Each structure stands twice: as C-alpha cells, then as structure tokens.
Amino acid sequence: MNNCNYEKKRGSVTNMTTTNESQRELKKFFQSANIDFSNPDKYASITIRLASCDDIDAQDSVRIFLHRLNRKILGSQHRNGKRDLIAFAVREGSYKSDNLHYHLMVEIPEQARAKFNDSVLSAWLAARRSPKARLRNEQPHVQPVYDDQWLSYMLKPQSKSNYLDAIDWINTRLPK
C-alpha cells in the first residue's frame, strides 16, 4: 500500500473516531443537563427544508422560525425575555446539494401540547413572510420523539460537510 492511500485511510479513521467521540460526548452532555429527548410528551422533532442559501442565511432563517414559534407558544414570557423553548438545532446538507435542511428537537410545553402542530405551521407561515427567511415552500415535518434514536439520527455524520459545525449552537436553547 502506498503512503498516499494509507494517509487517506488513516485520516478517515481518525475523523470517524472524532465523530463517534463527539456523538458520545454530546449525548452525555444532554443527559447531564437532564434533557430527556426521548419523552414524546415533552419534545418533538421538526424538519425544515431551506431554499439554496449559505450557512449564515440558513441560520438566520431558523432563528426567525424559532422566534415566531416561541412567540406563538410562550407569548409574553418570550417577548419579555423570560423564557425560550428548549431547542437543539442541527444543519444537514449544503447550499450546493439543494438538500439543505434543519433537524430541530423542540420542547413541547404542557399548555401547548394540543395545538403544537398548528403552532409550528403558524410559525412557519409567519417566518415565510419575512424577506430574510429562506424557507422552502414545503411545510415542516413534525413528529413525536419516542426514544433517543432520533438524537442519534440528528447527530449522524453523513450529509454534514463539517460535523461539529453542523450543530447550530446559535439556535440551540438549553434549560437555564
């Protein structure tokens, strides 16, 4: 085996080890913060597709959507800066692939459970009206989360150009 192939293989193994370690560390982090993403009464998965745009515009679009969702569900608590929904945001794809989308794990407050899907749709429609939002004309996909496999799916290394940069810490909100 020539050195060039060895280096390529060695690099990919190193990257995979780093990715696996990062996945384990993130899962441990969420457990230590008492965030149980496997509770379908407390969290939902939302997938949002974005029009072709760079990472910053994509991040801004998700910020606009989450802001609208926070206002819709939390009302004055959010407007007064007292509370945000717990959210974990991961970007997949890129502006080059025409498959740019976000996976969001979002808290469902008890008072919002009955109308959560309607609130998501309303927030998405409101965000689409913003000239800065680059949301595609596809409604967000909302589903309950029943186990931590969805977190594993969000953290998978495929379709992420840079694994750790794919986690959108700007739009992630953790409990205080």
C-alpha positions as CSV (number, residue, x, y, z in Angstrom):
1,M,0.0,0.0,0.0
2,N,1.5,3.4,-0.9
3,N,1.7,6.2,1.6
4,C,-0.9,8.3,-0.1
5,N,-3.6,5.7,0.3
6,Y,-2.5,5.0,3.8
7,E,-2.8,8.6,4.8
8,K,-6.2,8.9,3.3
9,K,-7.5,5.8,5.1
10,R,-5.8,6.9,8.3
11,G,-7.4,10.3,8.1
12,S,-10.9,9.0,7.6
13,V,-10.5,6.6,10.6
14,T,-9.3,9.5,12.7
15,N,-12.2,11.6,11.6
16,M,-14.7,8.8,12.3
17,T,-13.2,8.3,15.8
18,T,-13.5,12.0,16.4
19,T,-17.1,12.0,15.2
20,N,-18.1,9.0,17.3
21,E,-16.4,10.6,20.3
22,S,-18.3,13.8,19.6
23,Q,-21.6,12.0,19.4
24,R,-21.0,10.2,22.7
25,E,-19.9,13.4,24.4
26,L,-23.0,15.3,23.1
27,K,-25.3,12.6,24.3
28,K,-23.6,12.6,27.7
29,F,-23.9,16.4,27.8
30,F,-27.6,16.3,27.2
31,Q,-28.1,13.6,29.9
32,S,-26.1,15.6,32.4
33,A,-28.3,18.6,31.7
34,N,-31.4,16.5,32.4
35,I,-32.7,16.8,28.9
36,D,-34.6,13.7,28.0
37,F,-35.2,13.9,24.3
38,S,-36.9,10.5,24.3
39,N,-40.1,11.8,26.0
40,P,-42.8,12.2,23.3
41,D,-44.9,14.4,25.7
42,K,-42.0,16.9,26.1
43,Y,-40.2,17.0,22.8
44,A,-41.0,16.9,19.1
45,S,-38.8,16.6,16.0
46,I,-39.2,19.3,13.4
47,T,-37.6,19.1,10.0
48,I,-37.4,22.3,8.0
49,R,-36.2,22.5,4.4
50,L,-34.5,25.6,3.2
51,A,-34.0,27.2,-0.2
52,S,-30.5,27.3,-1.6
53,C,-28.5,29.7,0.7
54,D,-25.3,29.9,2.6
55,D,-24.9,28.7,6.2
56,I,-25.5,32.2,7.7
57,D,-28.8,32.7,5.8
58,A,-29.8,29.2,6.8
59,Q,-29.1,30.0,10.4
60,D,-31.0,33.3,10.2
61,S,-34.0,31.5,8.7
62,V,-34.1,29.0,11.5
63,R,-33.7,31.8,14.1
64,I,-36.7,33.6,12.5
65,F,-38.8,30.4,12.6
66,L,-37.9,29.6,16.2
67,H,-38.6,33.2,17.3
68,R,-42.1,33.0,15.7
69,L,-42.6,29.6,17.4
70,N,-41.5,30.9,20.8
71,R,-43.8,33.9,20.4
72,K,-46.7,31.7,19.4
73,I,-46.4,29.2,22.2
74,L,-44.9,31.3,25.1
75,G,-46.3,34.7,24.3
76,S,-45.3,37.4,26.7
77,Q,-42.9,35.1,28.5
78,H,-40.8,35.0,25.4
79,R,-41.3,38.7,24.4
80,N,-40.2,39.8,27.9
81,G,-37.0,37.7,27.6
82,K,-38.1,35.3,30.5
83,R,-38.2,32.1,28.6
84,D,-37.4,30.3,25.3
85,L,-38.4,26.8,24.2
86,I,-35.7,24.2,24.7
87,A,-34.4,23.5,21.2
88,F,-31.5,21.6,19.6
89,A,-30.7,22.5,16.0
90,V,-28.6,20.5,13.5
91,R,-28.0,21.6,9.9
92,E,-27.7,19.0,7.1
93,G,-26.8,19.3,3.5
94,S,-25.4,22.4,2.0
95,Y,-26.3,25.1,-0.4
96,K,-24.5,23.1,-3.1
97,S,-26.6,20.0,-2.7
98,D,-30.1,21.5,-3.0
99,N,-31.0,19.5,0.1
100,L,-30.3,22.0,2.8
101,H,-32.4,21.3,5.8
102,Y,-32.5,21.5,9.6
103,H,-33.5,18.9,12.2
104,L,-34.8,20.5,15.3
105,M,-35.6,18.9,18.6
106,V,-38.1,21.3,20.3
107,E,-39.7,21.3,23.7
108,I,-43.5,21.0,23.9
109,P,-44.8,22.9,26.9
110,E,-47.7,21.2,28.6
111,Q,-50.1,24.0,27.8
112,A,-49.2,23.8,24.1
113,R,-49.5,20.0,23.5
114,A,-52.9,20.1,22.0
115,K,-52.1,22.7,19.4
116,F,-48.4,22.2,18.9
117,N,-48.6,21.1,15.3
118,D,-50.8,24.1,14.5
119,S,-48.4,26.4,16.3
120,V,-45.5,25.0,14.2
121,L,-47.4,25.6,11.0
122,S,-48.4,29.1,12.0
123,A,-44.8,30.0,13.0
124,W,-43.6,28.6,9.7
125,L,-46.1,30.6,7.7
126,A,-45.2,33.8,9.6
127,A,-41.5,33.1,9.1
128,R,-42.0,32.6,5.3
129,R,-43.4,36.1,5.1
130,S,-40.1,37.5,6.4
131,P,-37.9,38.7,3.5
132,K,-34.9,37.3,5.3
133,A,-36.2,33.8,5.7
134,R,-35.1,31.3,3.1
135,L,-37.7,28.6,3.9
136,R,-38.8,26.3,1.1
137,N,-42.4,26.0,0.1
138,E,-42.7,22.7,2.0
139,Q,-44.4,22.5,5.3
140,P,-42.3,21.5,8.2
141,H,-42.4,17.8,9.1
142,V,-43.4,17.4,12.8
143,Q,-43.3,14.1,14.7
144,P,-43.1,12.9,18.3
145,V,-39.8,11.6,19.6
146,Y,-40.1,8.2,21.3
147,D,-36.5,7.3,22.0
148,D,-33.0,8.6,21.8
149,Q,-32.6,7.1,18.3
150,W,-33.8,10.4,16.8
151,L,-30.9,12.2,18.6
152,S,-28.6,9.6,17.0
153,Y,-30.1,10.3,13.6
154,M,-29.6,14.0,14.0
155,L,-26.0,13.5,15.0
156,K,-25.1,11.1,12.2
157,P,-22.0,12.2,10.3
158,Q,-23.5,11.7,6.8
159,S,-24.6,14.7,4.8
160,K,-22.6,17.1,7.1
161,S,-19.7,18.9,5.5
162,N,-18.2,19.6,8.9
163,Y,-19.6,17.5,11.7
164,L,-19.2,19.9,14.6
165,D,-20.1,23.0,12.6
166,A,-23.4,21.3,11.7
167,I,-24.6,21.8,15.2
168,D,-26.2,25.2,15.3
169,W,-25.3,26.5,18.7
170,I,-26.7,29.9,17.9
171,N,-30.3,28.5,17.6
172,T,-29.9,25.8,20.3
173,R,-31.5,26.7,23.6
174,L,-30.8,24.7,26.7
175,P,-32.6,24.9,30.1
176,K,-31.3,27.6,32.4
